[in-house]
Amino acid sequence: MQQRKVGILLFNEVEVLDFAGPFEVFSLTTYPGTDMKPFEVRTIAQTKEIINTRNGLQVMPYFSFADNPSFDIVVIPGGYGAEEIEIHNDTVLSWIKEQMSKVGLMTSVCTGAFLLAKAGLLEGKKATTHWMDIDRLANEFDVTVQRGAKYVDEGSIMTSGGISAGIDLSFYIVKKLLGEEVARTTAKRMEYDIDFQ
């Protein structure tokens, strides 16, 4: 059975649920009737230094850019660190752009969409982000914003709304790759109500 590698980007001032939500969904998913996991989930950051997330949780990245493996899916979370700090970090933007040429699926949660947009990956595409930041996304980039959407599927690139919407997007990806039964079984295990749009 195939195992896809999921890489979740970390950076200082990242919103915790933006990365922890998708981490939980992909990590808990199993093939029906087995303990086999369809996803190997790892965090990655520019360096392996401790990450100080939004509101003070400290996290140690599993990989750095220097030693990251090939991923099948990349998750770009948001938060203040995305929209105000990393959006000016050429190293991070270059890494995202480079990953887009390698992965099967590039995704963002919340204001992680700003990093995708700044890297030129959302040009001419439909996308969404946190409702408080959607006007900024529309004004600063060539993006057709989707208001009120939990997530937007543009094929090899997907974006989701704010914070908890990353969980909804993750379940949508599980459904798309492995079927609705697997997605709903995982959601039940997490006691999470999913409503596929």
N, C-alpha and C positions, 0 to 999 in steps of 0.2 A: 504494500500500500504506500502511496506517495506521501512524503512529508515535505511540506513547504516551509521555507525559512522566512520568518517574519522579523524584520528589524525595526525597532521603535527608537526614534531619535530622542535624546535627552539634551537639555541645556539649562543653564541657570534661569530661574524664574519661570520654568515650565509649569503649566497647570497640572496638578496631580492626577485628577480623574481623566484628563485628556490622554495620558499615556497608560495609567493603571487600568482604566476601563477596557480598552482594546487588549491589553496584556492579559487580563482575566478571561475575556471571551475566548481568545485564541488558545490560551493555555489550558482551559477546561474542556475544550472540544475534544471528543473522541469519536473514532469510527464506531458505528452501531454494533452493539454486542461485543465490543472489545475494549481493552484498555489502551489501544494504540492511538497515539496522538497524530492528527493530520498536520499539526503546526509545531515547529520548534521556534519559540519566541525568545528573542534576545534584545537587550537594550544596547544602544551605541551612542557615543558622544564624541566630540572633537578630540578630547583626551580622556584618560581614565581617572581624572581627578573627581572628587566628590561633587555631585550636583546639588546645589541648594535650590529646591523647588519653590514655587509660590507658597508662601505661608510657612516656610521653614523645614519641611521634610527633607532629609538628606538621603541621597540615593547614589550607589556606586554603579557606574555603567559597566556592562559586561565586556563590550568591545570599544576600541577607539577607532578613529578613521584610519589610523596606521595599520591596524590588523583586522579590519572588518572582512567577513567572508562575503560570498555572493548571497544576496537576499532574493527571494521571490516576491515578497510584499514589503513595502516600507511605509511606516506610519509616521507622519510629521505632526506632532501635537502643537498646541498653541499656548496662549497665556501671554503675560506681559513680556516674557523673555523672547517670544517669537515676534510680536508686532513692534516692539520698541528696541530690542537689543540685537537679536540674531539677523534681523532684516538688513542690518548694516555689516554683517559678518560675511565677507566674500568667501572665506574658507567653507563655511557651512552651505552657502548658496551654491558654490561649485560642487560640493559633495552631493547635494540634492540633484543638481542637474546631471551629474555623472551617473547617479543611481537610476535616474529615469531611463537612461539608455540601456540599462542592464536588467531591471526588474520587470516582472509581469504586471505588477500593480503598484501604483504610487497613490497614497491616500493622505488626507489631512484631517485633523480634528480642530474645530474652533478656528482661532486665528493662525493656525498652521497654514491655512490657505494663503496668507500673506507671503510666507516663505516660498510656496509654490509659484505664486504670481510674480514675486520679485525675481525668481530664477527663470522666469519666462515660460513656465510650463502651463499656465492657464490662459495664455493669449488666445482670444477668440472662442473660448470655451465657456460653458455654463458652470457655475460654482456657487457654493454657499459658505457661510461662516457664522460666527456668533451674531445674533440679531443686533447687538449694540455696535458692531463694527462693519455691518454690511454696506452702509453708505460709503464708508471710507474705501472698502474694496472696490466698489463700483466707480468711485471718483478717481482713484489713483491708478487703476489698471484696466486693460482692455479685456474685461470679463463681463459676461452676462450673468448678473447675480440672480439667484433663485431665492426669493423671500419665502419664509415659512416652511422651507423644506428641511427635513431632518438630515438628508444626504442627497447628493447629486452624483449620478453615475455617468461618466463620460468615457466609458470603456477602460482604457489602461490607467485612467486617473479618476479618483473619486474624492469628493470633499464632503465634510459634514458640518452641521451647525455647532452650536456651543456645547462644550464640556460633556454632558451626558449623551449628546447625540453621537459621539464617537462609539459608544456602546451599540447604538442602533445600526450604525454603519458596519461595525464589525460583524454583527449578526447577519446583516444583509450579505456581506462577503461570504460568510460561512454558508448561507443559503445558496448563493450563486455558485459556489465551488463544490459543495457537498450535498445540497438538497435541503428542502425546508424541514424535513423530519429531524435532521441532525441539528439544525439551527434551533428549532423549538425545544428539543431535548436539552440542549445546553442552556437555553434561556430558563427552562423550568428548574434546572439544577441551581442556577443563580437566583431563582425567584425574581426574574425580570420579565415584565410584560412587554412583548414585542408586537408591533403592528406594522407589518411590511407595507410601505407606501406604494 
